[in-house]
Structures are given as structure tokens and as C-alpha cells.
């Protein structure tokens, strides 16, 4: 198994994470206007 690479953010009292190994996540990061949009979106999961 490969090592997981994640970025976490705490917002509204919840930790959220993005899986940086996911192609969808990396594409979303490339076009995102800000981090808040990424972490509040459907690609982020509760930690």
C-alpha cells in the first residue's frame, strides 16, 4: 500500500481533508480560486 498524502483544514469546528493523490483533487486545486472553496466542497472529507 502507498502512503496517503492529505492536507487538512479546520473550519466551523470540523477538520476536513483533501486526498492529494486523487486526480480529481489535483485538478480542482489547479483551478480553485481559494482554499475555502476546496475544503467546503464535495472532494473534501471529514477527518
N, C-alpha and C positions, 0 to 999 in steps of 0.2 A: 504494500500500500504506500502511496505517496504522501508526503507531508501536506497538510492543509495550510493554505495561506488565506488569512482573513484580516479584514480591517473592521474595527468596532467603533461604534459611536453611541454615546448615551444621550437620549433625547426624551423628554417627557417622562423621566424616571425609568426608562427602559433601555437596556443595551440592545443594539441592533448590529448585525454583521453582514458584510458582503464577502462572498467567496471569490477571491481574486483569480482562482484557477478557472472560473466559469467564463466561457467565451462571451456569453450574453452580458455578464457583469462588466467585462473589459470593454466591450463595445459601448455600453451605457456610460461608462466613465469617460470615454473619449468624446462624447457629445454632450455630457451633462453641463449645465450652467452653474450648478453649485452642489456641494456635498449633501446639503439638507434634502434636496430632491431625491438623491440616490438612496439615502438612508430611510426615507419615509415611503419609498416606492415598494413595488412588489418583489424586486430582486433581493431586498434586504430581509433577513430573517431575524426573529427574536433570538437573543443569546441566552 
